[in-house]
Amino acid sequence: MRTWVLVLSVAAAFIAIPLACIAIEYVSMPSGGEGSVVLVEHLSQIRGRLVNGTYPAAELEGKAYAFDMTQKVLDGGGLVVNDTLKAVVGISRSLAQDAGTGAAGAAYGIYGLPSAVEGITVHDVASDGTVTLSYNGTRIVLAPGARWERISTDAVSTPDYSIRLTKADGIRNNGFVSLATIR
């Protein structure tokens, strides 16, 4: 009989501890309304595998914004924060392998709707943080924490080289970020 009590106590602990962690994270996350905005990130990476020849690989430099997901702190790289800011769109590009090296990005404030930023049009930001946008003709609706991805490959051949390029596009709704944590 004592073994069952011990087993039930351990099982309860394995259930209660993760639920408590989730509750603490939920309470500490900013919610919608005054003092917070939704952060949407578009992450684009191109990787290359040289088949033959010499590919004129590019180099990206600089990083104009950074987002710490664990602390929910955004370094907006000079982003203007005011009462009309509805959302922030972060654009980040990187090159890897034979396609090139480096990363670059920028954060853009969305002050009115609809608003277009580097191929992404933000149509709506709902009070629960759900964002409706379009990218390359595709309509995308992302709740906080949701992600959209597209991966494509292309073989490029010229007289000087042949390379296989893989492009990964991801758009992620990071949810609400407190205006107080935007630098």
ROBA-139061 format. One record per residue (C-alpha): x, y, z. Coordinates in steps of 0.05 Angstrom, whole numbers, padded with zeros to 5 digits, always signed. Layout:
BEGIN
XYZ...
This chain:
BEGIN
+00000+00000+00000+00057+00048+00016+00087+00036-00053+00023+00062-00087+00026+00126-00045+00098+00137-00066+00082+00123-00139+00022+00171-00138+00064+00225-00103+00119+00220-00156+00068+00220-00213+00034+00282-00183+00101+00317-00179+00117+00301-00252+00051+00332-00272+00050+00391-00224+00120+00417-00236+00113+00426-00312+00044+00457-00304+00072+00506-00253+00128+00525-00301+00078+00537-00357+00035+00580-00311+00094+00622-00289+00115+00633-00362+00044+00651-00381+00038+00701-00324+00106+00733-00339+00092+00740-00414+00063+00808-00435-00008+00807-00459-00042+00851-00509-00065+00921-00497-00029+00984-00478+00045+00976-00465+00058+00919-00513+00062+00902-00587+00066+00838-00628+00134+00817-00656+00135+00780-00722+00201+00755-00750+00217+00735-00821+00280+00692-00822+00309+00676-00890+00370+00632-00901+00404+00611-00966+00451+00552-00964+00492+00530-01024+00528+00467-01047+00577+00479-01103+00574+00425-01156+00632+00452-01198+00668+00516-01217+00677+00578-01176+00615+00611-01146+00620+00686-01130+00595+00678-01059+00566+00739-01025+00579+00765-00955+00526+00797-00912+00547+00844-00856+00514+00876-00797+00457+00863-00750+00409+00919-00738+00364+00884-00689+00365+00826-00640+00310+00790-00601+00322+00750-00537+00265+00699-00537+00276+00678-00465+00275+00748-00436+00228+00777-00489+00275+00836-00499+00281+00868-00568+00340+00911-00589+00305+00947-00646+00365+00982-00674+00335+01052-00669+00262+01031-00675+00215+01089-00659+00169+01069-00601+00106+01111-00594+00031+01106-00583+00016+01088-00655+00063+01027-00658+00019+00966-00670+00071+00913-00686+00144+00902-00702+00168+00862-00762+00240+00837-00758+00273+00816-00822+00335+00773-00818+00375+00743-00876+00434+00696-00874+00480+00660-00922+00514+00594-00907+00559+00541-00938+00579+00555-01010+00526+00609-01020+00565+00658-00977+00572+00680-00905+00542+00729-00856+00476+00755-00831+00439+00821-00835+00373+00846-00810+00329+00904-00790+00267+00917-00747+00210+00956-00776+00153+00989-00738+00082+00978-00763+00044+01042-00746-00017+01034-00791-00054+00977-00825-00045+00951-00877+00030+00962-00880+00083+00932-00925+00155+00917-00905+00205+00881-00951+00154+00836-00984+00110+00824-00923+00044+00861-00917+00013+00862-00848-00062+00867-00856-00087+00859-00785-00063+00851-00713-00119+00822-00669-00125+00837-00595-00103+00766-00578-00038+00775-00617-00059+00737-00680-00029+00769-00742-00057+00766-00813-00005+00779-00866+00014+00762-00937+00081+00742-00965+00096+00728-01038+00022+00723-01053+00007+00675-00996-00041+00695-00941-00016+00674-00873-00051+00677-00805-00006+00665-00745-00028+00661-00673+00024+00678-00620+00077+00623-00620+00058+00598-00689+00106+00592-00747+00100+00586-00823+00156+00555-00865+00173+00544-00937+00236+00509-00963+00255+00510-01036+00314+00487-01076+00342+00511-01142+00399+00487-01186+00436+00544-01219+00484+00532-01276+00526+00581-01314+00590+00572-01356+00630+00589-01293+00595+00546-01240+00539+00500-01220+00509+00506-01151+00449+00478-01114+00416+00532-01071+00367+00516-01014+00326+00574-00988+00290+00568-00922+00237+00621-00906+00205+00623-00838+00156+00672-00809+00144+00668-00734+00096+00705-00689+00133+00715-00624+00072+00743-00589+00070+00805-00547+00133+00844-00528+00129+00897-00474+00145+00967-00500+00188+00975-00438+00234+00920-00463+00246+00950-00532+00312+00986-00535
